[in-house]
């Protein structure tokens, strides 16, 4: 007998400021090391409230969340509220050395997380080194009280977090790779709600299971919390309808798989037991095969009196690792809902006041200090040929207090040279990069267009998911090859472009985004692959205050984590005498 059940998934990849007066919520996050056993190995790992993944935050649109983070771990860290725009409140945004210094062991800091137009599923995670591999969790933002979702109300919802699993001490592996100028580690498996699934060793009896009832509607909220991986996801013999992306609703997409993370509707064709499965999508050269090939699985099982299959059915619709056509076919279908209730406000051509063209490249960093033991070249990454170098204080503090010498306000609007970006290049001018702390300063309410151009320097072209803190942006266009300023803008989507906070620059291609700079503060932007972030593919915007208190940065909290710059630092170009203490921000 043919039957159907509808399952809706809400995409999270992994919105402004008409603030609705909402409720206040309070959470305690205790960060400490706990032992976990996966893949036949027991290891100590930093987590929140002894859980992997960490606790879910569930609130309504327009609410405010206070999260007291108590660091009982062995090193400092910060927490970022991914996709939450934090109106005028960069102090609680969280990226280490951009808007705060780490919360040191034995101390605590309370984040004020201000929700504005976000609605749907977003997430929180650590923003220090690679700690987000185990320190993360979902944020479910329900519609504002008195309103409803723009699709049929589900009977139940469920959070699905897809994450990376590394054997051994991940931070030690990263530190060793950086010290020896080696490739950074790839994951050893992926997990769904903390478990790698029964296709992985020593994992059969711990596989995550979700029981569902025939005839009900389920909303699955899927978070891609992986360190580096684009992820394909499918459920055997189910179709999906995607209804949301990145904390915003989109036009429904009917599909048999999704890319990255998130939400859809499923039609179940046969009663029984089915695998939910995900695998890595690699945009690297096909000759590069050292990524994680593990297939992570969970089991969707129907309640009722029927004979269960001997083993779950694996989804035949799950694309393979290098299926670039599947990646492109899914991405091309994403559009904003663009209704009166969820309107689109794309800056138009005649409104653009700042245009930037930014290259994203793999590079080598020339090492001038032979006494340190480094060789002449080191692995690095850059934007417009500048590889970010973290200070020992943070950029927001120095901007707010008008301290000079820690960063420079001259991030270039264009790369230093133009060349054939998509051909493998070994010229010294394109391979070598320089470190710097250059930021781009924007006036309040500027309309900004950025074209990110991927390059194939050192044969290193991949998809670069670019993430902007403090804002959502409209994806008005993307394509392959070198961006043509004369012809490509003619195809821009200014009607219903996706409004997101993270989107991929295609391999050997370009991505065009637009946004209005109406959130004053210091806001980080970076490639979301931690490998590239570690190597320097990032920078920051400073958005100046507007003319009123309501358009200016809020005053900082008095309990910001302390910053101390060593008196004998290796950074010879910056002053080394800044030490902050309570009250310095006021």
C-alpha positions, 0 to 999 in steps of 0.5 A, spaced: 500 500 500 502 506 498 502 511 503 506 518 504 508 522 510 511 529 509 518 531 512 520 538 512 527 540 513 530 547 515 536 549 512 542 552 516 549 552 513 551 552 516 536 577 518 535 587 520 533 591 525 526 592 526 527 589 533 521 586 536 520 586 543 521 579 546 523 575 552 529 574 555 532 567 556 538 565 560 543 559 559 549 557 563 555 554 558 560 550 562 566 549 558 570 543 560 574 537 558 570 530 558 572 523 555 568 520 549 569 514 545 568 513 538 572 509 532 574 504 538 578 510 541 577 514 548 579 521 548 578 527 552 575 533 548 572 540 550 565 540 550 559 545 553 555 542 559 558 535 558 555 534 551 557 533 544 553 536 540 552 542 545 545 544 548 540 547 544 538 554 545 530 555 543 527 562 543 522 566 539 524 571 533 526 578 537 528 575 543 534 576 547 539 571 550 544 571 556 549 566 556 554 565 561 560 562 559 564 559 564 571 556 562 573 550 566 578 548 560 585 548 559 585 554 554 582 560 552 576 560 547 570 565 545 563 563 542 560 566 536 552 566 535 553 564 527 548 568 523 545 572 529 547 579 527 547 582 534 545 590 532 550 595 534 553 589 539 559 587 536 562 586 543 558 579 544 559 577 537 565 572 539 571 572 534 577 571 537 582 577 537 577 581 532 571 583 537 574 580 544 580 576 547 579 569 549 575 567 556 581 565 560 581 558 564 577 559 570 574 565 568 567 567 565 563 572 561 556 573 559 554 574 552 548 578 550 545 575 544 540 580 541 536 577 536 532 581 530 530 578 524 533 571 524 527 566 524 528 558 523 535 555 525 542 558 526 547 555 531 553 557 536 560 555 536 567 556 539 571 561 535 578 560 537 583 555 533 579 549 531 575 548 538 568 549 534 569 542 532 567 540 539 564 546 542 557 547 538 550 547 538 543 549 535 539 555 535 532 554 534 528 561 532 521 560 532 516 565 529 515 571 533 509 570 538 502 571 535 505 569 528 506 563 524 511 560 519 509 560 511 508 553 510 504 547 513 505 547 521 509 540 523 507 536 528 514 535 531 521 538 529 528 535 530 535 538 530 540 534 526 547 536 527 553 534 522 560 535 525 567 532 524 570 527 528 578 527 529 582 522 532 587 524 538 588 531 540 586 535 535 589 542 537 595 538 538 595 536 531 593 543 528 599 546 532 604 540 530 602 542 523 603 549 523 609 548 527 612 544 521 608 547 515 605 541 514 597 540 511 592 541 516 589 535 519 582 532 515 577 529 519 577 521 521 569 521 520 563 525 520 558 525 526 550 525 526 548 528 533 554 526 536 555 519 532 559 516 526 553 511 524 554 503 523 558 504 517 564 506 521 568 501 526 565 500 533 559 504 532 554 500 530 550 500 537 551 507 538 548 510 531 543 515 532 536 513 531 529 517 530 523 514 530 517 517 526 509 516 526 506 514 519 502 520 517 505 526 521 509 532 519 516 533 521 521 539 521 528 537 521 533 542 522 540 540 520 546 544 522 552 543 518 558 544 524 563 541 520 570 544 520 572 544 513 567 539 509 561 541 504 556 535 505 551 532 501 545 529 505 539 524 503 534 519 506 533 513 503 527 513 498 525 520 501 524 526 497 525 533 500 522 540 500 527 545 502 524 551 506 529 555 509 536 557 509 541 560 514 535 563 518 531 565 513 525 562 509 526 561 501 522 558 495 521 551 496 525 546 493 523 539 491 529 535 491 532 528 493 538 530 496 541 537 499 548 540 499 551 543 506 546 543 511 539 543 512 531 543 511 526 540 507 520 536 506 520 528 504 515 524 501 516 517 504 514 511 499 515 505 503 514 503 510 521 500 514 527 503 516 532 508 512 538 511 513 539 518 513 546 519 510 551 524 509 558 524 505 563 529 503 563 534 497 570 535 495 571 541 490 579 540 490 583 537 484 580 529 483 588 528 484 587 530 491 584 524 495 586 525 502 580 528 505 575 524 509 571 518 505 567 516 511 559 516 510 556 518 516 549 515 517 543 515 522 537 511 522 530 514 520 525 508 523 517 508 522 513 506 528 508 501 527 506 493 527 510 491 520 516 487 519 523 491 519 528 490 514 534 486 516 538 492 515 536 500 513 536 502 506 542 506 504 540 513 500 541 511 492 540 519 491 546 521 495 551 524 490 558 522 490 564 526 493 566 529 486 559 530 483 560 538 481 553 537 477 549 535 483 553 541 487 551 546 482 544 543 480 542 544 488 545 551 489 542 554 482 535 553 485 536 557 492 531 563 492 529 568 497 521 567 499 520 575 497 513 576 499 510 582 502 512 579 509 519 577 507 521 582 503 527 583 499 531 589 499 537 589 495 541 595 493 540 597 486 546 599 481 544 606 482 545 605 490 551 602 490 557 606 493 562 601 495 565 596 490 570 591 491 573 586 487 577 580 492 581 575 490 581 568 494 587 564 494 592 559 496 599 562 497 606 561 500 608 566 506 615 569 505 619 568 512 624 574 513 626 571 520 631 566 518 633 566 526 626 563 528 628 556 524 622 557 519 624 556 511 623 561 506 616 559 504 610 557 509 603 555 507 598 561 507 592 563 504 590 570 502 584 575 500 587 580 495 594 578 497 593 579 504 594 574 509 591 576 516 595 576 522 591 576 529 594 581 534 594 580 541 589 585 543 582 585 539 580 590 533 574 592 536 577 594 543 583 598 539 577 602 534 573 603 540 578 606 544 582 610 538 588 606 539 593 606 533 598 601 531 594 595 531 591 595 525 591 599 518 584 602 515 587 600 508 584 594 506 584 594 498 578 594 494 582 591 488 588 585 488 595 588 487 595 585 480 590 582 475 592 575 472 589 569 469 586 567 475 583 561 474 590 558 471 595 555 475 600 560 477 607 560 479 609 567 478 612 570 484 608 575 484 601 571 485 604 565 489 608 570 495 603 573 500 604 578 506 601 578 512 597 584 515 592 587 519 588 591 514 581 592 515 576 596 510 572 602 513 565 603 511 560 609 512 554 608 516 548 606 511 553 605 505 551 600 499 556 595 498 557 590 492 563 585 493 565 580 487 569 574 490 574 571 485 577 564 486 584 563 484 588 557 482 594 559 485 598 553 486 593 549 483 589 550 490 582 552 487 576 550 491 569 552 493 570 558 499 564 559 503 565 566 505 561 568 511 560 575 514 559 577 521 554 582 523 550 582 516 546 578 512 547 579 504 544 578 498 547 573 493 546 577 486 550 572 482 555 567 481 559 563 475 565 560 473 571 563 470 573 570 471 568 575 472 567 580 467 564 586 469 561 588 463 557 582 461 556 578 468 552 584 472 547 583 466 545 576 469 544 579 476 538 576 480 535 583 483 528 580 484 529 574 489 536 573 491 538 568 497 539 572 503 544 569 507 550 570 511 555 564 508 555 562 501 560 559 496 565 562 491 565 556 486 571 553 484 575 557 479 569 562 479 566 568 482 561 570 487 557 577 487 554 579 493 550 586 496 548 589 503 547 595 506 552 597 512 547 599 517 550 595 523 555 599 526 561 596 529 567 591 527 565 585 523 569 579 521 569 576 514 572 569 512 572 563 509 568 558 513 573 552 512 578 552 518 584 550 514 583 557 510 581 561 516 588 558 520 592 560 514 589 567 513 583 568 508 580 573 512 579 580 514 574 585 517 569 591 516 569 597 520 562 600 520 562 607 522 557 610 527 551 613 524 548 620 526 544 618 532 545 613 538 540 608 535 545 607 529 551 607 534 555 602 537 553 600 544 557 601 550 561 595 552 560 591 558 564 591 564 566 584 564 569 583 557 575 578 558 582 581 559 587 582 554 594 583 555 600 584 550 606 581 551 612 586 552 617 582 548 612 580 542 615 578 535 610 583 532 615 588 531 611 593 527 606 594 532 606 597 539 607 592 545 605 596 551 597 595 551 594 591 557 587 592 558 583 591 565 576 592 567 574 599 566 578 600 560 572 599 555 568 605 558 
